Amino acid sequence: MDIRPLTEDYAVSPQISPEDVAQIAAAGYTTLVCNRPDAENPPELQVAAIRDAAEAAGLRFVDNPVVGGAISLDNVSAQGRAITDSAGPVLAYCASGNRSSIVWALAHAGQRPTDELIAVPARHGYRLEPFRQTIEQLAKQ
């Protein structure tokens, strides 16, 4: 497991397994967000298996599948709600952590400077520069 903190209260990770969930809970995360569609995973890594492990560990679980190259405003809104509604730190995961970084940045458009929303994920190798215009458009809404 490779947890990559973007802020004090939000981190991203590449794909996790049910066996990782106890360690995630022990690290203090209270909400686990799946940004990976089931079609990308074998059954043992799909939403049902991770949700069961998360709930058994006392974590809130949110399923917000983000299709690469087709991020929707519904995805952005759902991620924002998952973060806002969390009682503590959030860990979001997808294949690499990139989509979880993108929806985080888009959900915070207008709340944080665009340069920051691009630079923070870049510390972990995520390139959000192609989303600059979208972030700036969302910030105006």
Z-matrix of the N, CA and C atoms (Angstrom, degrees):
N
C 1 1.455
C 2 1.527 1 108.26
N 3 1.319 2 114.82 1 140.15
C 4 1.462 3 121.24 2 -174.56
C 5 1.526 4 109.28 3 -133.13
N 6 1.334 5 116.59 4 86.18
C 7 1.461 6 121.55 5 -178.77
C 8 1.521 7 109.02 6 -81.47
N 9 1.342 8 114.48 7 129.68
C 10 1.460 9 121.25 8 -177.78
C 11 1.532 10 109.37 9 -122.53
N 12 1.337 11 117.56 10 100.44
C 13 1.466 12 119.92 11 -177.54
C 14 1.526 13 112.63 12 -70.66
N 15 1.340 14 115.41 13 129.17
C 16 1.461 15 120.90 14 173.28
C 17 1.520 16 109.54 15 -93.43
N 18 1.322 17 116.18 16 -37.31
C 19 1.468 18 122.48 17 176.01
C 20 1.521 19 106.79 18 -139.86
N 21 1.308 20 114.97 19 -179.28
C 22 1.464 21 120.51 20 176.84
C 23 1.533 22 111.67 21 -62.79
N 24 1.335 23 116.33 22 -28.58
C 25 1.462 24 121.28 23 -173.61
C 26 1.525 25 114.94 24 -113.84
N 27 1.348 26 118.12 25 4.95
C 28 1.456 27 120.51 26 -177.60
C 29 1.514 28 109.75 27 -147.13
N 30 1.327 29 115.18 28 127.21
C 31 1.457 30 121.72 29 177.05
C 32 1.513 31 109.21 30 -133.57
N 33 1.318 32 114.88 31 159.47
C 34 1.453 33 121.26 32 177.11
C 35 1.519 34 108.77 33 -122.86
N 36 1.329 35 114.44 34 162.73
C 37 1.453 36 119.99 35 -179.64
C 38 1.517 37 109.64 36 -153.80
N 39 1.330 38 116.39 37 149.49
C 40 1.462 39 118.45 38 165.58
C 41 1.532 40 108.58 39 -64.46
N 42 1.307 41 116.73 40 173.80
C 43 1.471 42 123.35 41 -177.80
C 44 1.525 43 112.11 42 -42.01
N 45 1.310 44 115.68 43 134.11
C 46 1.462 45 121.71 44 175.04
C 47 1.526 46 108.72 45 -108.14
N 48 1.332 47 115.09 46 170.71
C 49 1.463 48 121.23 47 175.68
C 50 1.527 49 108.53 48 -119.85
N 51 1.328 50 117.93 49 164.77
C 52 1.462 51 119.22 50 176.96
C 53 1.534 52 112.38 51 -56.89
N 54 1.320 53 116.36 52 -30.74
C 55 1.467 54 120.18 53 -179.58
C 56 1.528 55 112.54 54 -69.53
N 57 1.319 56 118.36 55 -18.95
C 58 1.463 57 122.55 56 179.39
C 59 1.530 58 112.94 57 -80.51
N 60 1.313 59 116.97 58 -18.57
C 61 1.463 60 120.69 59 -168.98
C 62 1.530 61 112.94 60 -64.07
N 63 1.315 62 119.10 61 -39.09
C 64 1.471 63 120.36 62 179.22
C 65 1.528 64 110.27 63 -61.15
N 66 1.322 65 117.38 64 -39.68
C 67 1.464 66 121.82 65 178.19
C 68 1.528 67 110.87 66 -67.06
N 69 1.324 68 116.73 67 -36.38
C 70 1.468 69 121.15 68 177.50
C 71 1.529 70 109.74 69 -64.20
N 72 1.307 71 116.70 70 -44.96
C 73 1.474 72 120.73 71 177.93
C 74 1.528 73 110.33 72 -63.87
N 75 1.321 74 116.92 73 -42.51
C 76 1.470 75 120.86 74 -179.80
C 77 1.530 76 111.34 75 -64.11
N 78 1.326 77 117.13 76 -27.53
C 79 1.466 78 121.27 77 178.36
C 80 1.529 79 112.03 78 -77.02
N 81 1.339 80 117.34 79 -4.97
C 82 1.460 81 120.62 80 175.16
C 83 1.510 82 116.25 81 100.87
N 84 1.314 83 117.59 82 2.53
C 85 1.463 84 119.31 83 177.45
C 86 1.526 85 108.78 84 -73.55
N 87 1.333 86 115.87 85 141.82
C 88 1.459 87 120.23 86 -178.72
C 89 1.522 88 112.67 87 -112.47
N 90 1.340 89 115.95 88 -19.83
C 91 1.460 90 121.41 89 179.83
C 92 1.525 91 108.30 90 -129.86
N 93 1.324 92 114.63 91 136.11
C 94 1.456 93 122.18 92 177.20
C 95 1.527 94 107.42 93 -118.23
N 96 1.335 95 116.83 94 124.86
C 97 1.463 96 121.84 95 -178.08
C 98 1.524 97 109.12 96 -115.30
N 99 1.323 98 115.50 97 124.31
C 100 1.457 99 121.29 98 175.78
C 101 1.521 100 108.75 99 -94.37
N 102 1.330 101 116.47 100 117.37
C 103 1.462 102 121.20 101 176.84
C 104 1.529 103 111.45 102 -106.56
N 105 1.318 104 117.10 103 15.67
C 106 1.461 105 120.97 104 -177.65
C 107 1.520 106 110.68 105 -112.15
N 108 1.334 107 118.18 106 123.61
C 109 1.466 108 120.77 107 177.57
C 110 1.533 109 111.27 108 -64.31
N 111 1.319 110 116.30 109 143.92
C 112 1.462 111 121.41 110 179.99
C 113 1.525 112 113.22 111 -56.28
N 114 1.323 113 117.77 112 -32.75
C 115 1.465 114 120.96 113 -177.32
C 116 1.529 115 112.43 114 -60.20
N 117 1.324 116 117.45 115 -17.95
C 118 1.465 117 121.07 116 -179.91
C 119 1.530 118 113.21 117 -87.52
N 120 1.320 119 117.60 118 -8.13
C 121 1.460 120 121.53 119 -170.64
C 122 1.517 121 113.91 120 -124.22
N 123 1.336 122 116.71 121 152.94
C 124 1.456 123 119.77 122 169.81
C 125 1.536 124 108.93 123 -71.48
N 126 1.328 125 118.32 124 161.77
C 127 1.469 126 120.90 125 -175.81
C 128 1.530 127 114.95 126 -52.19
N 129 1.325 128 117.92 127 -37.33
C 130 1.470 129 119.46 128 -176.37
C 131 1.525 130 113.58 129 -69.65
N 132 1.349 131 117.61 130 -10.93
C 133 1.467 132 121.26 131 178.18
C 134 1.527 133 112.38 132 -116.31
N 135 1.318 134 116.99 133 8.13
C 136 1.461 135 120.18 134 -179.02
C 137 1.524 136 111.09 135 -78.41
N 138 1.317 137 114.93 136 171.47
C 139 1.464 138 122.75 137 -173.33
C 140 1.527 139 112.79 138 -52.50
N 141 1.313 140 118.92 139 -45.76
C 142 1.467 141 121.03 140 -175.83
C 143 1.527 142 111.26 141 -58.16
N 144 1.318 143 117.07 142 -44.12
C 145 1.468 144 120.63 143 -178.23
C 146 1.527 145 111.29 144 -67.05
N 147 1.319 146 116.78 145 -43.45
C 148 1.470 147 120.16 146 -179.59
C 149 1.527 148 110.17 147 -70.88
N 150 1.335 149 117.45 148 -40.54
C 151 1.467 150 120.87 149 178.34
C 152 1.535 151 110.39 150 -59.45
N 153 1.327 152 117.31 151 -46.33
C 154 1.471 153 120.58 152 179.56
C 155 1.524 154 111.11 153 -58.37
N 156 1.330 155 116.69 154 -44.86
C 157 1.463 156 120.58 155 179.66
C 158 1.529 157 110.83 156 -65.48
N 159 1.333 158 116.79 157 -41.15
C 160 1.468 159 121.12 158 -179.80
C 161 1.524 160 110.96 159 -63.51
N 162 1.320 161 116.23 160 -47.19
C 163 1.464 162 119.23 161 -178.94
C 164 1.523 163 111.20 162 -66.15
N 165 1.332 164 117.36 163 -36.41
C 166 1.468 165 120.60 164 177.06
C 167 1.531 166 111.25 165 -64.38
N 168 1.333 167 116.56 166 -29.21
C 169 1.465 168 121.31 167 179.44
C 170 1.530 169 112.30 168 -89.52
N 171 1.339 170 117.07 169 1.70
C 172 1.459 171 120.89 170 178.47
C 173 1.513 172 114.65 171 83.25
N 174 1.321 173 116.99 172 15.69
C 175 1.457 174 120.47 173 178.78
C 176 1.525 175 111.34 174 -92.15
N 177 1.307 176 116.05 175 148.25
C 178 1.464 177 121.48 176 169.54
C 179 1.518 178 106.43 177 -78.45
N 180 1.322 179 117.14 178 137.25
C 181 1.461 180 121.49 179 -178.03
C 182 1.523 181 109.44 180 -120.15
N 183 1.342 182 116.20 181 133.01
C 184 1.461 183 121.94 182 178.65
C 185 1.525 184 107.66 183 -126.27
N 186 1.326 185 115.80 184 126.91
C 187 1.459 186 121.65 185 176.16
C 188 1.523 187 108.43 186 -100.05
N 189 1.317 188 116.59 187 112.43
C 190 1.471 189 122.94 188 179.60
C 191 1.528 190 107.39 189 -133.81
N 192 1.346 191 117.28 190 75.96
C 193 1.461 192 119.72 191 -176.02
C 194 1.527 193 112.36 192 -67.02
N 195 1.325 194 115.17 193 124.40
C 196 1.454 195 122.39 194 -179.10
C 197 1.527 196 107.85 195 -111.23
N 198 1.307 197 115.78 196 120.22
C 199 1.461 198 121.07 197 178.54
C 200 1.522 199 107.90 198 -85.77
N 201 1.326 200 116.57 199 123.89
C 202 1.458 201 121.18 200 179.57
C 203 1.522 202 111.04 201 -54.85
N 204 1.324 203 116.11 202 131.56
C 205 1.453 204 121.22 203 -179.87
C 206 1.516 205 114.18 204 79.64
N 207 1.334 206 117.27 205 0.05
C 208 1.469 207 120.42 206 -178.43
C 209 1.527 208 110.60 207 -140.45
N 210 1.319 209 116.93 208 43.53
C 211 1.458 210 121.08 209 179.55
C 212 1.517 211 108.53 210 -67.34
N 213 1.325 212 115.49 211 129.84
C 214 1.464 213 120.43 212 -177.40
C 215 1.531 214 110.99 213 -105.20
N 216 1.321 215 114.96 214 163.67
C 217 1.462 216 119.13 215 174.40
C 218 1.521 217 110.60 216 -64.74
N 219 1.333 218 117.17 217 -29.46
C 220 1.467 219 120.21 218 174.94
C 221 1.526 220 110.33 219 -62.86
N 222 1.339 221 117.05 220 -40.93
C 223 1.472 222 120.38 221 175.68
C 224 1.519 223 110.83 222 -59.73
N 225 1.330 224 115.99 223 -45.46
C 226 1.461 225 121.11 224 -178.51
C 227 1.528 226 110.17 225 -62.99
N 228 1.322 227 116.94 226 -46.22
C 229 1.471 228 120.96 227 179.67
C 230 1.522 229 111.37 228 -63.25
N 231 1.322 230 116.76 229 -43.45
C 232 1.472 231 120.52 230 -179.74
C 233 1.527 232 110.73 231 -63.35
N 234 1.327 233 117.31 232 -39.42
C 235 1.469 234 119.90 233 178.95
C 236 1.522 235 109.91 234 -66.28
N 237 1.319 236 116.12 235 -43.29
C 238 1.459 237 119.84 236 177.94
C 239 1.518 238 112.21 237 -59.56
N 240 1.344 239 116.77 238 -43.00
C 241 1.473 240 120.65 239 177.77
C 242 1.526 241 111.25 240 -64.57
N 243 1.327 242 116.73 241 -40.94
C 244 1.463 243 120.20 242 179.75
C 245 1.526 244 110.78 243 -60.18
N 246 1.321 245 115.48 244 -40.11
C 247 1.468 246 120.24 245 179.38
C 248 1.525 247 110.42 246 -70.22
N 249 1.315 248 116.51 247 -49.14
C 250 1.465 249 121.65 248 -177.72
C 251 1.526 250 112.13 249 -63.32
N 252 1.321 251 116.54 250 -39.37
C 253 1.468 252 121.01 251 -176.30
C 254 1.523 253 113.81 252 -82.05
N 255 1.313 254 117.60 253 -5.28
C 256 1.459 255 120.22 254 -177.56
C 257 1.525 256 111.26 255 -74.29
N 258 1.314 257 115.40 256 141.43
C 259 1.459 258 121.35 257 177.90
C 260 1.529 259 111.69 258 -81.99
N 261 1.315 260 117.20 259 -3.11
C 262 1.462 261 121.59 260 -178.64
C 263 1.515 262 110.21 261 -170.05
N 264 1.311 263 117.26 262 -160.05
C 265 1.465 264 120.99 263 -176.76
C 266 1.535 265 113.34 264 -60.51
N 267 1.334 266 114.54 265 145.97
C 268 1.464 267 123.53 266 -178.00
C 269 1.522 268 108.95 267 -110.99
N 270 1.326 269 115.56 268 137.29
C 271 1.458 270 121.38 269 169.02
C 272 1.520 271 107.17 270 -117.89
N 273 1.328 272 116.22 271 121.55
C 274 1.460 273 121.90 272 178.24
C 275 1.522 274 108.05 273 -112.49
N 276 1.334 275 115.86 274 141.30
C 277 1.457 276 118.97 275 -179.78
C 278 1.525 277 111.52 276 -134.87
N 279 1.326 278 114.11 277 155.61
C 280 1.461 279 123.65 278 173.86
C 281 1.525 280 105.35 279 -151.13
N 282 1.305 281 119.25 280 -152.83
C 283 1.463 282 120.50 281 -178.91
C 284 1.532 283 111.90 282 -66.31
N 285 1.334 284 116.14 283 -44.44
C 286 1.464 285 120.20 284 -176.64
C 287 1.526 286 113.57 285 -124.62
N 288 1.326 287 117.31 286 -15.42
C 289 1.461 288 122.85 287 -172.41
C 290 1.517 289 111.63 288 102.87
N 291 1.322 290 117.47 289 -11.28
C 292 1.459 291 121.46 290 -177.34
C 293 1.530 292 112.59 291 -64.88
N 294 1.326 293 117.13 292 -51.89
C 295 1.472 294 119.25 293 -179.22
C 296 1.529 295 110.80 294 -61.72
N 297 1.336 296 116.69 295 -37.07
C 298 1.468 297 120.18 296 177.71
C 299 1.523 298 111.21 297 -64.85
N 300 1.336 299 117.00 298 -31.88
C 301 1.468 300 121.29 299 175.50
C 302 1.521 301 111.17 300 -71.76
N 303 1.322 302 115.84 301 -41.70
C 304 1.467 303 120.17 302 -178.38
C 305 1.523 304 111.06 303 -63.07
N 306 1.343 305 117.67 304 -49.04
C 307 1.471 306 118.51 305 -178.26
C 308 1.522 307 111.37 306 -67.28
N 309 1.333 308 117.48 307 -29.79
C 310 1.473 309 120.69 308 173.61
C 311 1.522 310 109.21 309 -61.77
N 312 1.334 311 116.88 310 -50.28
C 313 1.460 312 120.75 311 -177.92
C 314 1.524 313 111.13 312 -61.83
N 315 1.317 314 116.62 313 -45.40
C 316 1.467 315 119.93 314 -179.36
C 317 1.529 316 111.25 315 -64.72
N 318 1.329 317 117.00 316 -37.01
C 319 1.471 318 120.90 317 179.39
C 320 1.527 319 111.86 318 -67.64
N 321 1.332 320 117.43 319 -22.73
C 322 1.460 321 121.37 320 -179.16
C 323 1.530 322 113.37 321 -102.06
N 324 1.326 323 116.69 322 7.63
C 325 1.463 324 120.39 323 177.60
C 326 1.525 325 109.39 324 -56.96
N 327 1.314 326 115.82 325 130.24
C 328 1.462 327 120.69 326 -178.97
C 329 1.516 328 113.51 327 87.35
N 330 1.323 329 117.66 328 -15.27
C 331 1.462 330 121.62 329 178.35
C 332 1.527 331 111.70 330 -98.84
N 333 1.334 332 115.50 331 -25.63
C 334 1.461 333 122.91 332 178.61
C 335 1.525 334 106.91 333 -134.00
N 336 1.309 335 117.94 334 155.04
C 337 1.466 336 119.76 335 178.65
C 338 1.535 337 111.30 336 -61.96
N 339 1.308 338 116.05 337 142.24
C 340 1.465 339 121.30 338 179.94
C 341 1.523 340 111.20 339 -55.47
N 342 1.326 341 117.74 340 -43.73
C 343 1.469 342 120.28 341 -179.74
C 344 1.529 343 111.22 342 -57.93
N 345 1.312 344 116.95 343 -39.01
C 346 1.470 345 121.23 344 178.60
C 347 1.531 346 110.57 345 -67.28
N 348 1.326 347 116.79 346 -42.41
C 349 1.464 348 120.62 347 -179.03
C 350 1.526 349 111.91 348 -64.12
N 351 1.299 350 116.65 349 -24.17
C 352 1.465 351 121.36 350 177.12
C 353 1.529 352 110.69 351 -89.47
N 354 1.324 353 117.05 352 -40.68
C 355 1.468 354 121.65 353 -175.28
C 356 1.528 355 113.30 354 -71.52
N 357 1.316 356 117.91 355 -37.87
C 358 1.472 357 120.13 356 -176.44
C 359 1.530 358 111.04 357 -61.21
N 360 1.332 359 120.07 358 -52.37
C 361 1.463 360 119.03 359 177.41
C 362 1.534 361 112.98 360 -63.96
N 363 1.326 362 116.99 361 -28.16
C 364 1.465 363 120.66 362 -179.61
C 365 1.530 364 111.42 363 -61.81
N 366 1.326 365 117.97 364 -26.92
C 367 1.472 366 120.71 365 177.04
C 368 1.522 367 111.42 366 -59.43
N 369 1.329 368 115.51 367 -22.92
C 370 1.469 369 120.55 368 -179.01
C 371 1.533 370 111.81 369 -108.83
N 372 1.324 371 116.00 370 12.53
C 373 1.453 372 120.28 371 175.96
C 374 1.517 373 115.54 372 89.88
N 375 1.329 374 118.13 373 8.56
C 376 1.459 375 121.45 374 -179.98
C 377 1.529 376 109.63 375 -91.16
N 378 1.311 377 116.12 376 124.02
C 379 1.463 378 122.04 377 -178.45
C 380 1.529 379 109.96 378 -94.05
N 381 1.317 380 116.66 379 104.19
C 382 1.461 381 120.86 380 179.13
C 383 1.517 382 112.61 381 -105.18
N 384 1.319 383 117.56 382 2.55
C 385 1.471 384 120.54 383 179.14
C 386 1.532 385 111.93 384 -52.90
N 387 1.348 386 120.16 385 -38.56
C 388 1.465 387 119.16 386 178.21
C 389 1.536 388 113.66 387 -62.43
N 390 1.327 389 117.09 388 -13.13
C 391 1.469 390 121.13 389 -179.72
C 392 1.527 391 112.88 390 -99.26
N 393 1.337 392 116.92 391 4.63
C 394 1.473 393 120.78 392 -177.73
C 395 1.532 394 111.64 393 -53.84
N 396 1.320 395 117.43 394 -49.79
C 397 1.463 396 120.55 395 -177.38
C 398 1.534 397 111.08 396 -62.87
N 399 1.318 398 117.48 397 -40.54
C 400 1.468 399 120.74 398 178.70
C 401 1.521 400 110.47 399 -64.79
N 402 1.335 401 117.02 400 -42.96
C 403 1.464 402 120.82 401 178.39
C 404 1.528 403 109.16 402 -59.64
N 405 1.323 404 116.40 403 -46.34
C 406 1.463 405 120.42 404 -178.07
C 407 1.533 406 111.58 405 -65.77
N 408 1.331 407 117.76 406 -36.96
C 409 1.471 408 120.67 407 176.59
C 410 1.524 409 110.58 408 -65.46
N 411 1.331 410 116.89 409 -44.56
C 412 1.465 411 119.94 410 179.18
C 413 1.514 412 111.64 411 -64.69
N 414 1.321 413 117.27 412 -32.77
C 415 1.460 414 121.20 413 179.40
C 416 1.522 415 112.23 414 -64.45
N 417 1.317 416 116.48 415 -25.97
C 418 1.466 417 121.02 416 -178.92
C 419 1.531 418 112.49 417 -82.36
N 420 1.319 419 117.21 418 -11.31
C 421 1.475 420 120.37 419 -176.87
C 422 1.503 421 112.14 420 -84.05
